[in-house]
Every structure is written in structure tokens, then in C-alpha cells.
């Protein structure tokens, strides 16, 4: 048991560090290539913050553990909203200015409902996973087109400020992108091995491990980047990280894993995990939008609600492991 535990700890630490280096390198490389700050914020950073989930889920599916893959995706979405957004909003209320983010939120709900329909029979087949990847491709194309038309969104200033705070030469940016990518693969392999071993020793499904330990671990890069953005007063970056990451998790992470191997999710994923994810997504949107004269911001009370839901869900999942 000791060796798998050490593997999970080292894998998570290395995954978090390599994900940060990969995101910084990829964002700086994209800037050197002439991509607009808006496109970098919408796609490059969104993809980068979901890179740990993608690596872990693809490797889990290749090794015959698709339950770990879907658990990682949906567990990370729950952690992103409850742990990342909820905790950061407890630190300081988050103002929502970006129209781009507000347009992406309804899309996130639509994607969430589509994945719920796919989970209705307890399976995500290869053709359903392929649909998610096609939807991802459409989202990327639309984002590229929109970034060329949008020139005055507050998210642009937030992303530009974030890039300016970590200047890199072209060679250094490419170096950290490649090093981060290699270490992401290596740390993901170590993390998946340790997580599967622990699941087998405790007699619980790899789905449960994916929804708890692995999901929280792969969401820590989002938490770190969001706290950093909050310190720079880049509120739209915080919400943009969460919305973008959850879109990539639902489309790319589940899509890639499902194409590799059909996912036997079971009915409990729809009833338990998808339901709480959908509830928290709806609450996030409700809190972020302006209605009946309320300002567009997520205040401390609302952040506390999201964080409490995450803690309650996590405690319930841990009780399943303890009582199994």
C-alpha cells in the first residue's frame, strides 16, 4: 500500500508543477506566434488547465480503466466550481465583466445536458464520444472566429496582464512547453498506476478514486492560477479558468477516453455525480448573471454555498470508501 500512496503523492505534485509550466510555456509560445490575448485566454489556457485531466483520462482508458477517466472529468468539474471558484469567492467577491464568459456559460449548460442524455443508459459509447469531440472542434472554430471580432472585452486585459507578469523569450517558452508536456505524461502514468492500485487494495471502483483523489489533484492547477489571478485583480480570469476548463473536461476528456474505450459509467454517475455537477453549474451561472438589479458578481455568501456543496459531496464520497 505504501508504494502506491507514494506514487499518487509524487504523481500529483509533479502533475501540478508540470501543468503550471506547460500552461505558462504554451501561453507565451502562443503570444510569440501572434495569437490574440482573447484567443489565448479562451483556448490555450482553457486547454492547458485541462491538460492534467486529459493525460490522466487517456492513460486510464488505454490501460482499461475508463471509470477513472469519467470520474476524473466530472469530479474535476465539481472541484473547479466548488473548490476553486467557491474558495476564491470566499477570499474576495468576483465581479463578472466579460461578455465572452457570459456567452460561454449557456454553452456549458448545453454540453452538460448533452452528456447527461448520453449517460442515461449508463454508457458512453464510441460514437457518443466522437460527437463530443466534434462539438469540441466546432467550439474551437467558433472561438477563433469570435476572437477576431472581439477587441474590447475585459478578459483581454486580464489575459494580457497575466502574460506580462511572466515574460518569456521564444526559446524559453518552447522549452517549458515541451518539458511540461513530457512531465505531464510521466506524472499522469504514475498517478494512474497509484490510483488504480489503491482502488484495488480498498476494493472500491476506480470511478470513486477518479471522482475524489484524482479529481481534486488535477484541479489544483486551476486553484493555484485562480488565486494568482485574484491577487492581480483579474476576476474574469478566475471565472474564465473554471468555465473553460469545465468545457474542455466535458468535451475533450470524456470524448478522448470514450473514443479509446466505451465507458461503463453505471447509473450512479448520472444520479449522483452528474446531478451535483449540473446543480453546481446552474448555481454558478445564476450567481454570475445580473437579474432583478443585482450586480454581476459572485459574492462571499454565494462562494460559501458552492464551497459547502463541494465539501458535502467530498465527505459523502469519502464515506463510500471508508464503509466499503
C-alpha positions as MATLAB code, in Angstrom:
seq = 'XXXXXXXXXXXXXXXXXXXXXXXXXXXXXXXXXXXXXXXXXXXXXXXXXXXXXXXXXXXXXXXXXXXXXXXXXXXXXXXXXXXXXXXXXXXXXXXXXXXXXXXXXXXXXXXXXXXXXXXXXXXXXXXXXXXXXXXXXXXXXXXXXXXXXXXXXXXXXXXXXXXXXXXXXXXXXXXXXXXXXXXXXXXXXXXXXXXXXXXXXXXXXXXXXXXXXXXXXXXXXXXXXXXXXXXXXXXXXXXXXXXXXXXXXXXXXXXXXXXXXXXXXXXXXXXXXXXXXXXXXXXXXXXXXXXXXXXXXXXXXXXXXXXXXXXXXXXXXXXXXXXX';
ca = [
       0.000    0.000    0.000;
       2.884    2.369    0.786;
       4.328    2.314   -2.719;
       1.025    3.208   -4.486;
       0.439    6.024   -1.953;
       3.907    7.423   -2.629;
       3.201    7.096   -6.354;
      -0.026    9.113   -6.043;
       1.621   11.849   -3.946;
       4.657   12.195   -6.222;
       2.437   11.943   -9.312;
       0.134   14.720   -8.071;
       2.991   17.046   -7.069;
       4.758   16.525  -10.382;
       1.472   16.861  -12.276;
       0.652   20.202  -10.640;
       4.156   21.595  -11.260;
       4.375   20.373  -14.854;
       0.855   21.648  -15.642;
       1.815   25.146  -14.477;
       4.996   25.106  -16.591;
       3.084   23.746  -19.597;
       0.406   26.458  -19.348;
       2.971   29.248  -18.945;
       5.069   27.938  -21.824;
       2.125   27.295  -24.135;
       0.592   30.723  -23.460;
       3.925   32.505  -24.045;
       4.586   30.455  -27.207;
       1.110   31.328  -28.490;
       1.825   35.007  -27.914;
       5.095   34.725  -29.857;
       3.111   33.085  -32.678;
       0.840   36.135  -32.799;
      -2.329   34.752  -31.191;
      -4.558   37.373  -29.596;
      -4.803   37.516  -25.780;
      -8.524   36.679  -26.038;
      -7.839   33.507  -28.017;
      -5.068   32.547  -25.615;
      -7.453   33.003  -22.696;
     -10.337   31.133  -24.342;
      -8.436   28.195  -25.805;
      -4.780   27.891  -24.836;
      -5.226   28.448  -21.094;
      -8.520   26.510  -21.091;
      -6.804   23.588  -22.800;
      -3.760   23.889  -20.561;
      -5.724   23.788  -17.305;
      -7.485   20.634  -18.561;
      -4.250   19.011  -19.746;
      -3.780   17.031  -16.489;
      -7.328   15.620  -16.755;
      -6.783   14.764  -20.427;
      -3.500   12.981  -19.803;
      -4.822   11.034  -16.821;
      -8.059   10.058  -18.579;
      -6.416    8.993  -21.843;
      -3.866    6.855  -19.992;
      -6.585    5.374  -17.773;
      -8.676    4.448  -20.832;
      -5.650    2.932  -22.607;
      -4.940    0.814  -19.523;
      -8.532   -0.427  -19.319;
      -9.792    1.879  -16.552;
     -12.372    4.120  -18.280;
     -14.220    4.595  -14.980;
     -11.223    6.518  -13.680;
     -11.394    8.688  -16.812;
     -15.046    9.747  -16.464;
     -14.671   10.107  -12.691;
     -11.708   12.410  -13.210;
     -13.624   14.578  -15.712;
     -16.831   15.061  -13.723;
     -15.072   15.115  -10.349;
     -12.778   17.861  -11.642;
     -15.773   19.881  -12.864;
     -17.297   19.665   -9.395;
     -13.971   20.622   -7.779;
     -13.469   23.522  -10.209;
     -16.797   25.077   -9.259;
     -16.881   24.211   -5.549;
     -13.225   24.197   -4.522;
     -11.689   26.670   -6.979;
     -14.474   29.175   -7.654;
     -16.137   28.771   -4.257;
     -12.922   29.126   -2.274;
     -11.648   32.081   -4.315;
     -15.026   33.877   -3.992;
     -14.780   33.385   -0.222;
     -11.455   35.230   -0.335;
     -12.933   38.135   -2.320;
     -16.183   38.704   -4.283;
     -15.685   38.093   -8.011;
     -17.020   40.697  -10.431;
     -18.100   39.327  -13.835;
     -17.465   41.805  -16.666;
     -16.560   39.636  -19.668;
     -19.316   39.153  -22.254;
     -17.298   36.258  -23.722;
     -17.544   34.298  -20.474;
     -21.247   35.090  -20.142;
     -21.774   33.667  -23.644;
     -19.828   30.507  -22.807;
     -21.883   29.743  -19.695;
     -25.096   28.765  -21.547;
     -22.910   26.602  -23.797;
     -21.543   24.858  -20.710;
     -25.097   24.095  -19.573;
     -25.970   22.741  -23.027;
     -22.887   20.484  -23.037;
     -23.718   19.318  -19.507;
     -27.273   18.374  -20.550;
     -25.989   16.537  -23.631;
     -23.588   14.477  -21.517;
     -26.478   13.703  -19.167;
     -28.505   12.331  -22.087;
     -25.514   10.186  -23.092;
     -25.260    8.807  -19.551;
     -28.946    7.861  -19.433;
     -28.227    4.203  -20.255;
     -25.101    4.109  -18.079;
     -22.719    4.035  -21.055;
     -20.763    6.469  -23.173;
     -20.255    4.695  -26.497;
     -17.559    5.451  -29.048;
     -19.951    7.284  -31.363;
     -21.249    9.397  -28.473;
     -17.668   10.230  -27.509;
     -16.978   11.134  -31.144;
     -19.905   13.581  -31.026;
     -18.270   15.293  -28.046;
     -15.006   15.652  -29.974;
     -16.844   17.090  -32.985;
     -18.564   19.567  -30.655;
     -15.123   20.477  -29.285;
     -13.843   21.143  -32.808;
     -16.854   23.395  -33.512;
     -16.267   25.257  -30.233;
     -12.610   25.856  -31.150;
     -13.524   27.168  -34.619;
     -16.221   29.476  -33.216;
     -13.785   30.732  -30.560;
     -11.188   31.572  -33.212;
     -13.749   33.465  -35.294;
     -15.109   35.308  -32.246;
     -11.629   36.321  -31.062;
     -11.037   38.119  -34.363;
     -14.246   40.137  -33.993;
     -13.957   40.953  -30.284;
     -11.472   43.665  -29.382;
     -12.676   45.310  -26.177;
     -13.591   42.523  -23.756;
     -12.282   42.820  -20.152;
     -10.919   39.263  -20.436;
      -8.385   40.576  -22.975;
      -6.833   42.892  -20.378;
      -6.797   40.124  -17.765;
      -5.008   37.676  -20.066;
      -2.564   40.326  -21.280;
      -1.780   41.250  -17.677;
      -1.211   37.592  -16.814;
       1.163   37.142  -19.763;
       3.043   40.348  -18.923;
       3.580   39.121  -15.359;
       5.509   36.076  -16.678;
       7.598   37.277  -19.633;
       9.496   34.592  -21.571;
      11.789   34.514  -24.548;
      10.691   32.400  -27.506;
      13.238   29.667  -26.789;
      12.372   29.514  -23.091;
       8.626   29.371  -23.861;
       9.089   26.429  -26.254;
      11.413   24.698  -23.779;
       8.904   24.879  -20.910;
       6.060   23.790  -23.185;
       7.955   20.628  -24.166;
       9.286   19.906  -20.657;
       5.829   20.451  -19.171;
       4.236   18.136  -21.732;
       6.749   15.320  -21.156;
       6.400   15.561  -17.377;
       2.612   15.693  -17.676;
       2.666   12.328  -19.425;
       5.133   10.810  -16.941;
       3.344   12.094  -13.831;
      -0.048   11.040  -15.222;
       1.194    7.477  -15.725;
       2.484    7.388  -12.147;
      -0.749    8.865  -10.780;
      -2.987    6.448  -12.703;
      -0.922    3.451  -11.577;
      -1.058    4.507   -7.914;
      -4.778    5.356   -8.025;
      -5.735    2.019   -9.614;
      -3.597    0.095   -7.103;
      -5.210    1.905   -4.159;
      -8.687    1.304   -5.571;
      -7.975   -2.416   -5.871;
      -6.497   -2.624   -2.355;
      -9.541   -0.882   -0.820;
     -11.962   -2.818   -3.000;
     -13.586    0.317   -4.429;
     -14.125    1.186   -8.071;
     -11.620    3.280   -9.979;
     -14.589    5.618  -10.637;
     -14.678    6.592   -6.934;
     -10.934    7.222   -6.841;
     -11.265    9.301  -10.019;
     -14.069   11.368   -8.512;
     -12.133   12.135   -5.322;
      -8.332   11.969   -5.047;
      -7.504   12.259   -8.748;
     -10.174   14.894   -9.471;
      -9.101   17.187   -6.645;
      -5.442   16.697   -7.536;
      -5.915   17.591  -11.197;
      -7.955   20.675  -10.191;
      -5.161   22.122   -8.048;
      -3.503   23.893  -11.043;
      -6.782   25.783  -11.597;
      -6.868   26.716   -7.900;
      -3.286   27.999   -7.975;
      -3.785   30.023  -11.178;
      -7.105   31.417   -9.899;
      -5.603   32.611   -6.597;
      -2.768   34.209   -8.566;
      -5.298   35.922  -10.877;
      -7.278   37.167   -7.862;
      -4.149   38.777   -6.413;
      -3.742   40.685   -9.698;
      -7.439   41.668   -9.529;
      -8.149   39.681  -12.725;
     -11.618   38.451  -11.740;
     -12.684   37.441  -15.246;
      -9.624   35.184  -15.490;
     -10.805   33.239  -12.429;
     -14.254   32.544  -13.844;
     -12.821   32.046  -17.328;
     -10.440   29.366  -15.994;
     -13.323   27.433  -14.464;
     -15.762   27.721  -17.378;
     -13.104   26.961  -19.991;
     -11.670   24.029  -18.051;
     -15.126   22.505  -17.465;
     -15.953   22.785  -21.168;
     -12.730   21.014  -22.109;
     -13.275   18.371  -19.411;
     -16.785   17.555  -20.630;
     -15.894   17.548  -24.323;
     -12.213   16.621  -24.665;
     -11.546   14.488  -21.576;
     -14.677   12.334  -21.810;
     -14.557   12.383  -25.620;
     -10.960   11.156  -25.889;
     -11.409    8.479  -23.222;
     -14.679    7.264  -24.773;
     -13.198    7.001  -28.260;
     -10.366    4.870  -26.896;
     -12.721    2.575  -24.966;
     -16.505    2.738  -24.345;
     -17.142    3.966  -20.808;
     -19.279    1.838  -18.477;
     -20.252    4.678  -16.163;
     -23.156    2.982  -14.427;
     -26.434    4.554  -13.401;
     -24.950    6.088  -10.244;
     -22.830    8.555  -12.229;
     -25.965   10.131  -13.710;
     -27.973   10.081  -10.487;
     -25.196   11.154   -8.126;
     -22.237   12.834   -9.819;
     -23.783   14.346  -12.952;
     -26.695   15.686  -10.888;
     -24.489   17.524   -8.386;
     -22.278   18.798  -11.227;
     -25.335   20.157  -13.064;
     -26.748   21.713   -9.892;
     -23.460   23.490   -9.140;
     -23.115   24.646  -12.764;
     -26.610   26.172  -12.666;
     -25.857   27.884   -9.352;
     -22.616   29.304  -10.750;
     -24.477   30.793  -13.709;
     -27.292   32.089  -11.500;
     -24.783   33.804   -9.211;
     -22.722   35.249  -12.097;
     -25.561   36.800  -14.107;
     -27.364   40.052  -13.387;
     -31.059   39.738  -12.603;
     -33.561   41.993  -10.783;
     -30.946   44.684  -10.464;
     -28.316   42.588   -8.668;
     -24.711   43.192   -9.785;
     -22.930   40.637  -11.972;
     -20.675   39.155   -9.320;
     -20.242   36.087   -7.138;
     -20.175   37.297   -3.536;
     -18.741   35.587   -0.453;
     -22.076   34.061    0.573;
     -22.553   32.519   -2.867;
     -18.958   31.317   -2.881;
     -19.632   29.748    0.503;
     -22.655   27.895   -0.900;
     -20.562   26.419   -3.729;
     -17.703   25.516   -1.378;
     -20.079   23.890    1.135;
     -21.656   21.775   -1.608;
     -18.196   20.599   -2.644;
     -17.232   19.712    0.936;
     -20.526   17.838    1.483;
     -20.101   15.891   -1.769;
     -16.477   15.046   -0.961;
     -17.369   13.864    2.556;
     -20.087   11.641    1.096;
     -17.656   10.140   -1.426;
     -15.047    9.536    1.288;
     -17.699    7.770    3.396;
     -18.286    5.388    0.491;
     -14.584    4.473    0.515;
     -14.482    4.089    4.323;
     -17.635    1.968    4.504;
     -16.785   -0.218    1.504;
];
